[in-house]
Amino acid sequence: MGKKILVTGGTGYIGAHTVVELQNNDYEVIIVDNLANSDIKILGQIASITGEKPEFFRLDLRDKNAIAEILKIHPDIKGVIHFAASKSVSESVKKPLLYYDNNILALVNLLNALAGKPVNLVFSSSCTVYGEPDTLPVTELADIKKAESPYGNTKQIGEEILKETANAVKDLSVIALRYFNPVGAHPSALIGELPNGVPQNLVPYITQTAIGKREQLTVFGDQFDTPDGSCIRDFIHVVDLARAHVAAIRRMEAGQAHAAFEVFNIGTGQGYSVLELIRTFEKVTGTQLNYRIGPPRDGDIVKIWGDVSLAEKELGWRAENDLTSMLSSAWAWENYINNNPFN
Protein backbone atom coordinates (compact mmCIF):
# COMPACT_ATOMS: atom_id res chain seq x y z
CA MET A 1 0.00 0.00 0.00
CA GLY A 2 0.99 3.59 -0.54
CA LYS A 3 0.88 6.53 1.82
CA LYS A 4 -1.74 6.64 4.53
CA ILE A 5 -4.54 9.20 4.18
CA LEU A 6 -7.08 10.13 6.85
CA VAL A 7 -10.50 10.96 5.39
CA THR A 8 -12.95 12.66 7.74
CA GLY A 9 -16.56 12.18 6.69
CA GLY A 10 -15.37 9.36 4.46
CA THR A 11 -18.66 7.45 4.38
CA GLY A 12 -20.52 10.52 3.13
CA TYR A 13 -21.40 11.31 -0.45
CA ILE A 14 -18.25 13.01 -1.69
CA GLY A 15 -16.10 11.29 0.91
CA ALA A 16 -16.97 7.76 -0.23
CA HIS A 17 -16.25 8.56 -3.87
CA THR A 18 -12.92 10.09 -2.87
CA VAL A 19 -12.02 7.02 -0.82
CA VAL A 20 -12.60 4.91 -3.92
CA GLU A 21 -10.33 7.13 -6.01
CA LEU A 22 -7.64 7.13 -3.32
CA GLN A 23 -7.69 3.34 -3.08
CA ASN A 24 -7.61 3.08 -6.87
CA ASN A 25 -4.42 5.16 -6.70
CA ASP A 26 -2.80 2.87 -4.09
CA TYR A 27 -3.35 5.00 -0.99
CA GLU A 28 -4.18 3.39 2.33
CA VAL A 29 -7.31 5.06 3.69
CA ILE A 30 -8.41 5.56 7.29
CA ILE A 31 -11.99 6.86 7.63
CA VAL A 32 -13.46 8.70 10.59
CA ASP A 33 -17.15 9.58 10.51
CA ASN A 34 -19.94 10.04 13.03
CA LEU A 35 -22.51 8.62 10.56
CA ALA A 36 -24.78 11.63 11.11
CA ASN A 37 -25.44 11.86 7.38
CA SER A 38 -24.22 8.52 6.05
CA ASP A 39 -24.60 4.77 6.49
CA ILE A 40 -22.10 2.21 7.76
CA LYS A 41 -23.06 -0.06 4.85
CA ILE A 42 -21.17 2.28 2.54
CA LEU A 43 -17.94 0.63 3.75
CA GLY A 44 -19.05 -2.63 2.17
CA GLN A 45 -20.07 -0.83 -1.01
CA ILE A 46 -16.60 0.73 -1.25
CA ALA A 47 -15.05 -2.71 -0.77
CA SER A 48 -17.24 -4.11 -3.56
CA ILE A 49 -15.83 -1.48 -5.94
CA THR A 50 -12.16 -1.50 -4.94
CA GLY A 51 -11.69 -4.94 -3.40
CA GLU A 52 -10.56 -3.39 -0.12
CA LYS A 53 -12.53 -2.27 2.92
CA PRO A 54 -11.00 0.86 4.44
CA GLU A 55 -10.30 1.00 8.17
CA PHE A 56 -13.10 2.85 9.94
CA PHE A 57 -13.52 4.65 13.24
CA ARG A 58 -16.88 6.01 14.33
CA LEU A 59 -16.28 9.31 16.11
CA ASP A 60 -17.36 12.93 16.21
CA LEU A 61 -14.59 15.44 15.54
CA ARG A 62 -16.09 17.70 18.17
CA ASP A 63 -14.61 15.19 20.63
CA LYS A 64 -11.00 16.37 20.55
CA ASN A 65 -9.74 13.41 22.57
CA ALA A 66 -11.18 10.92 20.10
CA ILE A 67 -9.38 12.29 17.06
CA ALA A 68 -6.15 12.58 19.04
CA GLU A 69 -6.40 8.86 19.85
CA ILE A 70 -6.78 7.95 16.16
CA LEU A 71 -3.61 9.88 15.34
CA LYS A 72 -1.80 7.97 18.09
CA ILE A 73 -2.95 4.68 16.55
CA HIS A 74 -1.84 5.87 13.10
CA PRO A 75 1.11 8.22 13.64
CA ASP A 76 2.27 7.65 10.04
CA ILE A 77 -0.69 9.45 8.45
CA LYS A 78 0.78 11.71 5.75
CA GLY A 79 -2.34 13.37 4.39
CA VAL A 80 -5.81 14.41 5.53
CA ILE A 81 -8.90 15.13 3.46
CA HIS A 82 -11.43 16.93 5.61
CA PHE A 83 -15.06 16.53 4.54
CA ALA A 84 -16.82 16.15 7.89
CA ALA A 85 -19.29 19.03 8.16
CA SER A 86 -22.97 19.89 7.99
CA LYS A 87 -23.71 21.07 4.47
CA SER A 88 -27.25 22.36 3.82
CA VAL A 89 -27.67 26.06 3.01
CA SER A 90 -31.36 26.09 3.92
CA GLU A 91 -30.88 24.13 7.16
CA SER A 92 -28.04 26.41 8.20
CA VAL A 93 -30.35 29.43 7.95
CA LYS A 94 -32.73 27.72 10.39
CA LYS A 95 -30.07 26.20 12.67
CA PRO A 96 -26.99 28.46 12.55
CA LEU A 97 -25.53 27.35 15.89
CA LEU A 98 -25.51 23.72 14.74
CA TYR A 99 -23.37 24.74 11.77
CA TYR A 100 -20.93 26.87 13.74
CA ASP A 101 -20.57 24.15 16.38
CA ASN A 102 -20.13 21.27 13.98
CA ASN A 103 -18.17 22.85 11.13
CA ILE A 104 -15.81 25.16 13.02
CA LEU A 105 -15.17 23.20 16.21
CA ALA A 106 -14.46 20.02 14.26
CA LEU A 107 -11.86 21.80 12.12
CA VAL A 108 -10.12 23.40 15.09
CA ASN A 109 -9.98 20.08 16.95
CA LEU A 110 -8.53 18.37 13.89
CA LEU A 111 -5.82 21.00 13.47
CA ASN A 112 -4.91 20.84 17.15
CA ALA A 113 -4.60 17.06 16.93
CA LEU A 114 -2.35 17.39 13.86
CA ALA A 115 -0.08 19.98 15.50
CA GLY A 116 3.58 19.08 15.12
CA LYS A 117 2.98 16.49 12.38
CA PRO A 118 4.12 17.11 8.80
CA VAL A 119 0.90 16.73 6.87
CA ASN A 120 -0.82 17.68 3.63
CA LEU A 121 -4.47 18.67 4.11
CA VAL A 122 -7.24 19.07 1.54
CA PHE A 123 -10.20 21.10 2.77
CA SER A 124 -13.72 20.60 1.46
CA SER A 125 -14.71 24.19 0.74
CA SER A 126 -17.45 25.62 -1.43
CA CYS A 127 -18.27 28.20 -4.07
CA THR A 128 -20.62 29.67 -1.47
CA VAL A 129 -17.58 31.57 -0.13
CA TYR A 130 -18.03 33.97 -3.07
CA GLY A 131 -21.57 34.93 -2.11
CA GLU A 132 -23.41 36.51 -5.06
CA PRO A 133 -20.50 37.23 -7.45
CA ASP A 134 -20.20 40.50 -9.39
CA THR A 135 -18.83 38.86 -12.52
CA LEU A 136 -19.09 35.39 -14.05
CA PRO A 137 -17.42 33.00 -14.36
CA VAL A 138 -16.06 33.54 -10.86
CA THR A 139 -12.30 33.11 -10.37
CA GLU A 140 -10.27 32.35 -7.26
CA LEU A 141 -9.30 36.04 -7.17
CA ALA A 142 -12.90 37.22 -6.76
CA ASP A 143 -13.81 39.13 -3.63
CA ILE A 144 -15.00 37.04 -0.71
CA LYS A 145 -18.26 38.78 0.10
CA LYS A 146 -20.51 38.49 3.10
CA ALA A 147 -21.85 34.94 3.06
CA GLU A 148 -25.45 34.39 2.05
CA SER A 149 -25.92 31.69 4.72
CA PRO A 150 -24.34 30.40 7.95
CA TYR A 151 -23.15 27.37 5.97
CA GLY A 152 -21.29 29.63 3.55
CA ASN A 153 -19.87 31.58 6.46
CA THR A 154 -18.47 28.42 8.05
CA LYS A 155 -16.59 27.73 4.82
CA GLN A 156 -15.22 31.27 4.76
CA ILE A 157 -14.15 31.01 8.40
CA GLY A 158 -12.70 27.55 7.80
CA GLU A 159 -10.53 28.84 4.96
CA GLU A 160 -9.35 31.74 7.14
CA ILE A 161 -8.44 29.38 9.98
CA LEU A 162 -6.52 27.11 7.61
CA LYS A 163 -4.68 29.95 5.86
CA GLU A 164 -3.60 31.57 9.11
CA THR A 165 -2.56 28.22 10.62
CA ALA A 166 -0.65 27.07 7.53
CA ASN A 167 1.21 30.38 7.42
CA ALA A 168 2.01 30.23 11.13
CA VAL A 169 3.24 26.67 11.55
CA LYS A 170 5.83 24.57 9.79
CA ASP A 171 5.01 21.33 7.97
CA LEU A 172 1.33 22.05 7.24
CA SER A 173 0.39 22.39 3.58
CA VAL A 174 -3.26 23.08 2.71
CA ILE A 175 -5.30 23.12 -0.48
CA ALA A 176 -8.91 24.29 -0.23
CA LEU A 177 -11.11 23.02 -3.05
CA ARG A 178 -14.06 25.31 -3.69
CA TYR A 179 -16.69 22.93 -5.01
CA PHE A 180 -19.52 23.96 -7.18
CA ASN A 181 -22.52 21.55 -7.14
CA PRO A 182 -21.59 17.85 -7.00
CA VAL A 183 -24.17 15.47 -8.46
CA GLY A 184 -24.30 11.96 -9.90
CA ALA A 185 -22.99 8.65 -8.62
CA HIS A 186 -20.24 6.11 -9.21
CA PRO A 187 -20.65 4.29 -12.56
CA SER A 188 -21.02 1.01 -10.66
CA ALA A 189 -24.19 2.45 -9.03
CA LEU A 190 -22.90 1.05 -5.72
CA ILE A 191 -22.32 4.42 -4.07
CA GLY A 192 -24.05 7.76 -4.48
CA GLU A 193 -25.81 10.49 -2.56
CA LEU A 194 -27.72 8.95 0.35
CA PRO A 195 -29.64 11.69 2.18
CA ASN A 196 -31.11 10.97 5.59
CA GLY A 197 -34.75 12.01 5.52
CA VAL A 198 -35.90 14.69 3.09
CA PRO A 199 -33.11 15.54 0.60
CA GLN A 200 -31.58 19.00 0.98
CA ASN A 201 -30.00 18.91 -2.49
CA LEU A 202 -31.73 19.19 -5.85
CA VAL A 203 -30.75 16.03 -7.71
CA PRO A 204 -31.67 13.45 -5.05
CA TYR A 205 -35.01 15.23 -4.66
CA ILE A 206 -35.46 14.93 -8.43
CA THR A 207 -34.64 11.22 -8.47
CA GLN A 208 -36.79 10.50 -5.41
CA THR A 209 -39.71 12.32 -7.02
CA ALA A 210 -39.22 10.46 -10.29
CA ILE A 211 -39.21 7.07 -8.57
CA GLY A 212 -42.24 7.90 -6.40
CA LYS A 213 -40.65 8.44 -2.97
CA ARG A 214 -41.61 12.13 -3.06
CA GLU A 215 -44.93 13.40 -4.36
CA GLN A 216 -43.68 16.61 -5.92
CA LEU A 217 -40.53 18.62 -6.52
CA THR A 218 -40.52 22.33 -5.73
CA VAL A 219 -38.47 24.72 -7.87
CA PHE A 220 -37.63 27.63 -5.59
CA GLY A 221 -38.37 30.63 -7.77
CA ASP A 222 -38.72 31.29 -11.51
CA GLN A 223 -38.52 35.09 -11.56
CA PHE A 224 -34.76 35.52 -11.18
CA ASP A 225 -32.56 37.41 -13.64
CA THR A 226 -31.72 34.30 -15.66
CA PRO A 227 -32.88 33.09 -19.11
CA ASP A 228 -35.67 30.90 -17.74
CA GLY A 229 -36.08 32.59 -14.36
CA SER A 230 -34.67 29.73 -12.26
CA CYS A 231 -31.34 29.70 -10.43
CA ILE A 232 -28.19 28.71 -12.30
CA ARG A 233 -25.47 26.46 -10.92
CA ASP A 234 -22.25 24.81 -12.09
CA PHE A 235 -22.94 21.08 -11.64
CA ILE A 236 -20.01 18.65 -11.48
CA HIS A 237 -19.97 14.86 -11.48
CA VAL A 238 -18.99 13.56 -8.05
CA VAL A 239 -16.35 11.22 -9.52
CA ASP A 240 -14.63 14.15 -11.24
CA LEU A 241 -14.75 16.01 -7.94
CA ALA A 242 -13.29 13.03 -6.09
CA ARG A 243 -10.39 12.85 -8.54
CA ALA A 244 -9.59 16.50 -7.86
CA HIS A 245 -8.79 15.55 -4.26
CA VAL A 246 -6.27 12.96 -5.38
CA ALA A 247 -4.69 15.56 -7.68
CA ALA A 248 -4.47 18.02 -4.77
CA ILE A 249 -2.80 15.50 -2.47
CA ARG A 250 -0.31 14.61 -5.20
CA ARG A 251 0.51 18.28 -5.81
CA MET A 252 1.49 18.75 -2.19
CA GLU A 253 3.36 15.43 -2.03
CA ALA A 254 5.42 16.49 -5.03
CA GLY A 255 6.25 19.85 -3.44
CA GLN A 256 4.55 21.70 -6.31
CA ALA A 257 2.40 24.02 -4.18
CA HIS A 258 3.31 27.69 -4.54
CA ALA A 259 2.22 28.57 -1.00
CA ALA A 260 1.35 26.93 2.30
CA PHE A 261 -2.33 27.61 1.52
CA GLU A 262 -3.83 27.41 -1.96
CA VAL A 263 -7.38 27.49 -3.31
CA PHE A 264 -8.86 26.06 -6.50
CA ASN A 265 -12.32 26.16 -8.06
CA ILE A 266 -13.62 22.69 -8.87
CA GLY A 267 -16.46 22.60 -11.38
CA THR A 268 -17.11 22.27 -15.10
CA GLY A 269 -17.03 25.99 -15.86
CA GLN A 270 -20.55 25.88 -17.26
CA GLY A 271 -23.83 26.93 -15.66
CA TYR A 272 -27.15 25.12 -15.94
CA SER A 273 -30.48 26.37 -14.62
CA VAL A 274 -32.70 24.31 -12.34
CA LEU A 275 -35.36 24.05 -15.05
CA GLU A 276 -32.73 23.04 -17.60
CA LEU A 277 -31.57 20.32 -15.24
CA ILE A 278 -35.13 19.04 -14.91
CA ARG A 279 -35.64 18.98 -18.68
CA THR A 280 -32.36 17.13 -19.18
CA PHE A 281 -33.29 14.57 -16.53
CA GLU A 282 -36.64 13.95 -18.21
CA LYS A 283 -34.93 13.47 -21.56
CA VAL A 284 -32.20 11.18 -20.22
CA THR A 285 -34.54 8.94 -18.21
CA GLY A 286 -37.78 9.18 -20.18
CA THR A 287 -39.53 10.04 -16.91
CA GLN A 288 -41.83 13.04 -16.48
CA LEU A 289 -41.31 14.92 -13.23
CA ASN A 290 -44.12 16.28 -11.12
CA TYR A 291 -42.87 19.70 -10.07
CA ARG A 292 -44.22 23.10 -9.13
CA ILE A 293 -42.81 26.60 -8.84
CA GLY A 294 -42.51 27.80 -5.25
CA PRO A 295 -41.18 30.93 -3.54
CA PRO A 296 -37.41 31.58 -3.39
CA ARG A 297 -35.47 30.26 -0.40
CA ASP A 298 -33.45 32.35 2.01
CA GLY A 299 -29.72 32.06 1.43
CA ASP A 300 -29.84 30.92 -2.20
CA ILE A 301 -27.47 32.53 -4.70
CA VAL A 302 -29.15 33.40 -8.02
CA LYS A 303 -26.42 32.35 -10.43
CA ILE A 304 -22.88 31.13 -10.15
CA TRP A 305 -20.46 29.11 -12.21
CA GLY A 306 -16.73 28.95 -12.05
CA ASP A 307 -13.59 29.62 -13.98
CA VAL A 308 -11.75 26.34 -13.43
CA SER A 309 -8.70 27.05 -15.60
CA LEU A 310 -6.39 27.38 -12.59
CA ALA A 311 -7.21 23.87 -11.38
CA GLU A 312 -6.75 22.52 -14.89
CA LYS A 313 -3.32 24.17 -15.16
CA GLU A 314 -1.93 23.64 -11.67
CA LEU A 315 -3.55 20.36 -10.63
CA GLY A 316 -3.47 18.76 -14.07
CA TRP A 317 -7.15 17.95 -13.54
CA ARG A 318 -10.22 18.44 -15.71
CA ALA A 319 -13.88 17.51 -15.32
CA GLU A 320 -14.71 14.82 -17.87
CA ASN A 321 -18.40 13.98 -17.34
CA ASP A 322 -21.24 15.95 -18.89
CA LEU A 323 -24.71 16.68 -17.50
CA THR A 324 -26.18 13.60 -19.17
CA SER A 325 -23.66 11.37 -17.40
CA MET A 326 -24.30 13.12 -14.09
CA LEU A 327 -28.06 12.61 -14.25
CA SER A 328 -28.06 9.10 -15.72
CA SER A 329 -25.69 7.91 -12.99
CA ALA A 330 -27.83 9.56 -10.30
CA TRP A 331 -30.87 7.77 -11.71
CA ALA A 332 -29.05 4.42 -11.79
CA TRP A 333 -28.11 4.91 -8.13
CA GLU A 334 -31.70 5.81 -7.18
CA ASN A 335 -32.91 2.62 -8.82
CA TYR A 336 -30.22 0.61 -7.05
CA ILE A 337 -31.12 1.86 -3.57
CA ASN A 338 -34.82 1.45 -4.37
CA ASN A 339 -34.16 -2.27 -4.92
CA ASN A 340 -31.46 -2.51 -2.23
CA PRO A 341 -32.60 -0.22 0.59
CA PHE A 342 -30.04 0.94 3.12
CA ASN A 343 -32.42 1.79 5.96
KETI-198560 format. One record per residue (C-alpha): chain; x, y, z; residue number from 1. Coordinates in steps of 0.1 Angstrom, whole numbers. Layout:
BEGIN
cadena | east | north | up | num
A | X | Y | Z | NUM
...
END
This chain:
BEGIN
cadena | east | north | up | num
A | 0 | 0 | 0 | 1
A | 10 | 36 | -5 | 2
A | 9 | 65 | 18 | 3
A | -17 | 66 | 45 | 4
A | -45 | 92 | 42 | 5
A | -71 | 101 | 68 | 6
A | -105 | 110 | 54 | 7
A | -130 | 127 | 77 | 8
A | -166 | 122 | 67 | 9
A | -154 | 94 | 45 | 10
A | -187 | 75 | 44 | 11
A | -205 | 105 | 31 | 12
A | -214 | 113 | -5 | 13
A | -182 | 130 | -17 | 14
A | -161 | 113 | 9 | 15
A | -170 | 78 | -2 | 16
A | -162 | 86 | -39 | 17
A | -129 | 101 | -29 | 18
A | -120 | 70 | -8 | 19
A | -126 | 49 | -39 | 20
A | -103 | 71 | -60 | 21
A | -76 | 71 | -33 | 22
A | -77 | 33 | -31 | 23
A | -76 | 31 | -69 | 24
A | -44 | 52 | -67 | 25
A | -28 | 29 | -41 | 26
A | -33 | 50 | -10 | 27
A | -42 | 34 | 23 | 28
A | -73 | 51 | 37 | 29
A | -84 | 56 | 73 | 30
A | -120 | 69 | 76 | 31
A | -135 | 87 | 106 | 32
A | -172 | 96 | 105 | 33
A | -199 | 100 | 130 | 34
A | -225 | 86 | 106 | 35
A | -248 | 116 | 111 | 36
A | -254 | 119 | 74 | 37
A | -242 | 85 | 61 | 38
A | -246 | 48 | 65 | 39
A | -221 | 22 | 78 | 40
A | -231 | -1 | 48 | 41
A | -212 | 23 | 25 | 42
A | -179 | 6 | 37 | 43
A | -191 | -26 | 22 | 44
A | -201 | -8 | -10 | 45
A | -166 | 7 | -13 | 46
A | -151 | -27 | -8 | 47
A | -172 | -41 | -36 | 48
A | -158 | -15 | -59 | 49
A | -122 | -15 | -49 | 50
A | -117 | -49 | -34 | 51
A | -106 | -34 | -1 | 52
A | -125 | -23 | 29 | 53
A | -110 | 9 | 44 | 54
A | -103 | 10 | 82 | 55
A | -131 | 29 | 99 | 56
A | -135 | 47 | 132 | 57
A | -169 | 60 | 143 | 58
A | -163 | 93 | 161 | 59
A | -174 | 129 | 162 | 60
A | -146 | 154 | 155 | 61
A | -161 | 177 | 182 | 62
A | -146 | 152 | 206 | 63
A | -110 | 164 | 205 | 64
A | -97 | 134 | 226 | 65
A | -112 | 109 | 201 | 66
A | -94 | 123 | 171 | 67
A | -62 | 126 | 190 | 68
A | -64 | 89 | 198 | 69
A | -68 | 79 | 162 | 70
A | -36 | 99 | 153 | 71
A | -18 | 80 | 181 | 72
A | -29 | 47 | 165 | 73
A | -18 | 59 | 131 | 74
A | 11 | 82 | 136 | 75
A | 23 | 76 | 100 | 76
A | -7 | 95 | 84 | 77
A | 8 | 117 | 57 | 78
A | -23 | 134 | 44 | 79
A | -58 | 144 | 55 | 80
A | -89 | 151 | 35 | 81
A | -114 | 169 | 56 | 82
A | -151 | 165 | 45 | 83
A | -168 | 162 | 79 | 84
A | -193 | 190 | 82 | 85
A | -230 | 199 | 80 | 86
A | -237 | 211 | 45 | 87
A | -272 | 224 | 38 | 88
A | -277 | 261 | 30 | 89
A | -314 | 261 | 39 | 90
A | -309 | 241 | 72 | 91
A | -280 | 264 | 82 | 92
A | -304 | 294 | 80 | 93
A | -327 | 277 | 104 | 94
A | -301 | 262 | 127 | 95
A | -270 | 285 | 125 | 96
A | -255 | 273 | 159 | 97
A | -255 | 237 | 147 | 98
A | -234 | 247 | 118 | 99
A | -209 | 269 | 137 | 100
A | -206 | 242 | 164 | 101
A | -201 | 213 | 140 | 102
A | -182 | 228 | 111 | 103
A | -158 | 252 | 130 | 104
A | -152 | 232 | 162 | 105
A | -145 | 200 | 143 | 106
A | -119 | 218 | 121 | 107
A | -101 | 234 | 151 | 108
A | -100 | 201 | 169 | 109
A | -85 | 184 | 139 | 110
A | -58 | 210 | 135 | 111
A | -49 | 208 | 171 | 112
A | -46 | 171 | 169 | 113
A | -24 | 174 | 139 | 114
A | -1 | 200 | 155 | 115
A | 36 | 191 | 151 | 116
A | 30 | 165 | 124 | 117
A | 41 | 171 | 88 | 118
A | 9 | 167 | 69 | 119
A | -8 | 177 | 36 | 120
A | -45 | 187 | 41 | 121
A | -72 | 191 | 15 | 122
A | -102 | 211 | 28 | 123
A | -137 | 206 | 15 | 124
A | -147 | 242 | 7 | 125
A | -174 | 256 | -14 | 126
A | -183 | 282 | -41 | 127
A | -206 | 297 | -15 | 128
A | -176 | 316 | -1 | 129
A | -180 | 340 | -31 | 130
A | -216 | 349 | -21 | 131
A | -234 | 365 | -51 | 132
A | -205 | 372 | -75 | 133
A | -202 | 405 | -94 | 134
A | -188 | 389 | -125 | 135
A | -191 | 354 | -140 | 136
A | -174 | 330 | -144 | 137
A | -161 | 335 | -109 | 138
A | -123 | 331 | -104 | 139
A | -103 | 324 | -73 | 140
A | -93 | 360 | -72 | 141
A | -129 | 372 | -68 | 142
A | -138 | 391 | -36 | 143
A | -150 | 370 | -7 | 144
A | -183 | 388 | 1 | 145
A | -205 | 385 | 31 | 146
A | -218 | 349 | 31 | 147
A | -255 | 344 | 20 | 148
A | -259 | 317 | 47 | 149
A | -243 | 304 | 80 | 150
A | -231 | 274 | 60 | 151
A | -213 | 296 | 35 | 152
A | -199 | 316 | 65 | 153
A | -185 | 284 | 81 | 154
A | -166 | 277 | 48 | 155
A | -152 | 313 | 48 | 156
A | -141 | 310 | 84 | 157
A | -127 | 276 | 78 | 158
A | -105 | 288 | 50 | 159
A | -94 | 317 | 71 | 160
A | -84 | 294 | 100 | 161
A | -65 | 271 | 76 | 162
A | -47 | 299 | 59 | 163
A | -36 | 316 | 91 | 164
A | -26 | 282 | 106 | 165
A | -6 | 271 | 75 | 166
A | 12 | 304 | 74 | 167
A | 20 | 302 | 111 | 168
A | 32 | 267 | 115 | 169
A | 58 | 246 | 98 | 170
A | 50 | 213 | 80 | 171
A | 13 | 220 | 72 | 172
A | 4 | 224 | 36 | 173
A | -33 | 231 | 27 | 174
A | -53 | 231 | -5 | 175
A | -89 | 243 | -2 | 176
A | -111 | 230 | -31 | 177
A | -141 | 253 | -37 | 178
A | -167 | 229 | -50 | 179
A | -195 | 240 | -72 | 180
A | -225 | 216 | -71 | 181
A | -216 | 178 | -70 | 182
A | -242 | 155 | -85 | 183
A | -243 | 120 | -99 | 184
A | -230 | 86 | -86 | 185
A | -202 | 61 | -92 | 186
A | -206 | 43 | -126 | 187
A | -210 | 10 | -107 | 188
A | -242 | 24 | -90 | 189
A | -229 | 10 | -57 | 190
A | -223 | 44 | -41 | 191
A | -240 | 78 | -45 | 192
A | -258 | 105 | -26 | 193
A | -277 | 90 | 4 | 194
A | -296 | 117 | 22 | 195
A | -311 | 110 | 56 | 196
A | -348 | 120 | 55 | 197
A | -359 | 147 | 31 | 198
A | -331 | 155 | 6 | 199
A | -316 | 190 | 10 | 200
A | -300 | 189 | -25 | 201
A | -317 | 192 | -58 | 202
A | -307 | 160 | -77 | 203
A | -317 | 134 | -51 | 204
A | -350 | 152 | -47 | 205
A | -355 | 149 | -84 | 206
A | -346 | 112 | -85 | 207
A | -368 | 105 | -54 | 208
A | -397 | 123 | -70 | 209
A | -392 | 105 | -103 | 210
A | -392 | 71 | -86 | 211
A | -422 | 79 | -64 | 212
A | -406 | 84 | -30 | 213
A | -416 | 121 | -31 | 214
A | -449 | 134 | -44 | 215
A | -437 | 166 | -59 | 216
A | -405 | 186 | -65 | 217
A | -405 | 223 | -57 | 218
A | -385 | 247 | -79 | 219
A | -376 | 276 | -56 | 220
A | -384 | 306 | -78 | 221
A | -387 | 313 | -115 | 222
A | -385 | 351 | -116 | 223
A | -348 | 355 | -112 | 224
A | -326 | 374 | -136 | 225
A | -317 | 343 | -157 | 226
A | -329 | 331 | -191 | 227
A | -357 | 309 | -177 | 228
A | -361 | 326 | -144 | 229
A | -347 | 297 | -123 | 230
A | -313 | 297 | -104 | 231
A | -282 | 287 | -123 | 232
A | -255 | 265 | -109 | 233
A | -223 | 248 | -121 | 234
A | -229 | 211 | -116 | 235
A | -200 | 187 | -115 | 236
A | -200 | 149 | -115 | 237
A | -190 | 136 | -81 | 238
A | -164 | 112 | -95 | 239
A | -146 | 141 | -112 | 240
A | -147 | 160 | -79 | 241
A | -133 | 130 | -61 | 242
A | -104 | 128 | -85 | 243
A | -96 | 165 | -79 | 244
A | -88 | 156 | -43 | 245
A | -63 | 130 | -54 | 246
A | -47 | 156 | -77 | 247
A | -45 | 180 | -48 | 248
A | -28 | 155 | -25 | 249
A | -3 | 146 | -52 | 250
A | 5 | 183 | -58 | 251
A | 15 | 187 | -22 | 252
A | 34 | 154 | -20 | 253
A | 54 | 165 | -50 | 254
A | 63 | 199 | -34 | 255
A | 46 | 217 | -63 | 256
A | 24 | 240 | -42 | 257
A | 33 | 277 | -45 | 258
A | 22 | 286 | -10 | 259
A | 13 | 269 | 23 | 260
A | -23 | 276 | 15 | 261
A | -38 | 274 | -20 | 262
A | -74 | 275 | -33 | 263
A | -89 | 261 | -65 | 264
A | -123 | 262 | -81 | 265
A | -136 | 227 | -89 | 266
A | -165 | 226 | -114 | 267
A | -171 | 223 | -151 | 268
A | -170 | 260 | -159 | 269
A | -206 | 259 | -173 | 270
A | -238 | 269 | -157 | 271
A | -272 | 251 | -159 | 272
A | -305 | 264 | -146 | 273
A | -327 | 243 | -123 | 274
A | -354 | 241 | -150 | 275
A | -327 | 230 | -176 | 276
A | -316 | 203 | -152 | 277
A | -351 | 190 | -149 | 278
A | -356 | 190 | -187 | 279
A | -324 | 171 | -192 | 280
A | -333 | 146 | -165 | 281
A | -366 | 139 | -182 | 282
A | -349 | 135 | -216 | 283
A | -322 | 112 | -202 | 284
A | -345 | 89 | -182 | 285
A | -378 | 92 | -202 | 286
A | -395 | 100 | -169 | 287
A | -418 | 130 | -165 | 288
A | -413 | 149 | -132 | 289
A | -441 | 163 | -111 | 290
A | -429 | 197 | -101 | 291
A | -442 | 231 | -91 | 292
A | -428 | 266 | -88 | 293
A | -425 | 278 | -53 | 294
A | -412 | 309 | -35 | 295
A | -374 | 316 | -34 | 296
A | -355 | 303 | -4 | 297
A | -335 | 323 | 20 | 298
A | -297 | 321 | 14 | 299
A | -298 | 309 | -22 | 300
A | -275 | 325 | -47 | 301
A | -292 | 334 | -80 | 302
A | -264 | 324 | -104 | 303
A | -229 | 311 | -102 | 304
A | -205 | 291 | -122 | 305
A | -167 | 289 | -120 | 306
A | -136 | 296 | -140 | 307
A | -117 | 263 | -134 | 308
A | -87 | 270 | -156 | 309
A | -64 | 274 | -126 | 310
A | -72 | 239 | -114 | 311
A | -68 | 225 | -149 | 312
A | -33 | 242 | -152 | 313
A | -19 | 236 | -117 | 314
A | -36 | 204 | -106 | 315
A | -35 | 188 | -141 | 316
A | -72 | 180 | -135 | 317
A | -102 | 184 | -157 | 318
A | -139 | 175 | -153 | 319
A | -147 | 148 | -179 | 320
A | -184 | 140 | -173 | 321
A | -212 | 160 | -189 | 322
A | -247 | 167 | -175 | 323
A | -262 | 136 | -192 | 324
A | -237 | 114 | -174 | 325
A | -243 | 131 | -141 | 326
A | -281 | 126 | -142 | 327
A | -281 | 91 | -157 | 328
A | -257 | 79 | -130 | 329
A | -278 | 96 | -103 | 330
A | -309 | 78 | -117 | 331
A | -291 | 44 | -118 | 332
A | -281 | 49 | -81 | 333
A | -317 | 58 | -72 | 334
A | -329 | 26 | -88 | 335
A | -302 | 6 | -70 | 336
A | -311 | 19 | -36 | 337
A | -348 | 14 | -44 | 338
A | -342 | -23 | -49 | 339
A | -315 | -25 | -22 | 340
A | -326 | -2 | 6 | 341
A | -300 | 9 | 31 | 342
A | -324 | 18 | 60 | 343
END
